[in-house]
Amino acid sequence: MSTHSNSRDQVLNYPVSPLAKRSGLKGAQRRIGLLMLIPAAAAFVLVILYPFGQALGLSMFEFTLQSIEPVFVGVDNFQAVLSSPEALQSFFITLIYVGCSTLGALVFGLGWALILNQPFRGRGTLRAMTLLPWVVPSTVSAFIWGWIFNSRYGVMNAFLLEIGAIDMPQAWLSTPEGAMLAVVLTRIWRAIPLFMAFFLAGLQNLDREQIDAARVDGASNWAILRDHILPHLRPVLMVVVILGAIGGLQDFDTIYALTGGGPVRATAVLSVEVYRRAFEQWDIGMASAIGVLWVATLVPPAIFYLRVLVKGNR
């Protein structure tokens, strides 16, 4: 009897291995992590997934202000969108807007990051000031640039008249080219701080001895940028381009506050087209169909961005 009791006590008091302790700790941490994800998952379902499901459902109905009740039409709205000259024009304008603004922000953001990476007095203050356009609300940015491009008292006309580039004030926001230039420059101005921050973070890990050795060997600034800096920043470039494209595809308030999508639909990107169809023409079915296709354009860069993040964390 005592022998059986002693053996039982030995089993109960057997020391737990460090591996088992770590496994139990990891299991507890995993459960806590899943619990902490519940609020974010609930917010995602309520704010994003559920409205998208509603829009996907409405895109299959003919639903206008004159409709007594929605009428199921299947994929007719999508066919109408893909055959509509206005919708196809919005797709084309969106590509121009996203491509030009992302490329411009990439070039200026990288150049500004290279400047701010150099040691000089007041560098920290200048870095902080560079973030101001990113902090300013987008509608405020639109009003600032609307004042810059104003035909009567705008800074753009005053500057170009001063240097002799033009001989009379130009109505920038009244022409398709001028309006597109204005919205692209506004987007670039707002995106430069974010791009600069990413590039500056990447430049902090660049081996300065490698750059100094290249300069000793007689390499030019362009050769150093091409052969050393850009290859080092390749992962950052990928992330920045994807984020810039996603941000440009989502942009609405800047364009609507600055040009309203005009003149003559010259800046009517997909987001503005969805707004016009839904709240000006009250064609909810068509607006939902355009919105679904708009989201479809966001999916490829988002998936690619997630793959880059997952690969980088391995």
Secondary structure as UniProt FT lines:
FT   HELIX           2..12
FT   HELIX           18..44
FT   HELIX           45..49
FT   HELIX           50..58
FT   TURN            59..60
FT   STRAND          61..62
FT   TURN            65..66
FT   STRAND          71..72
FT   TURN            74..75
FT   HELIX           76..82
FT   HELIX           85..116
FT   TURN            121..122
FT   HELIX           123..130
FT   HELIX           132..135
FT   HELIX           138..148
FT   TURN            151..153
FT   HELIX           155..163
FT   HELIX           172..174
FT   HELIX           176..203
FT   TURN            204..205
FT   HELIX           208..216
FT   TURN            217..218
FT   HELIX           221..224
FT   HELIX           225..229
FT   HELIX           230..232
FT   HELIX           234..250
FT   HELIX           253..258
FT   TURN            259..261
FT   TURN            264..267
FT   HELIX           270..279
FT   HELIX           284..313
//
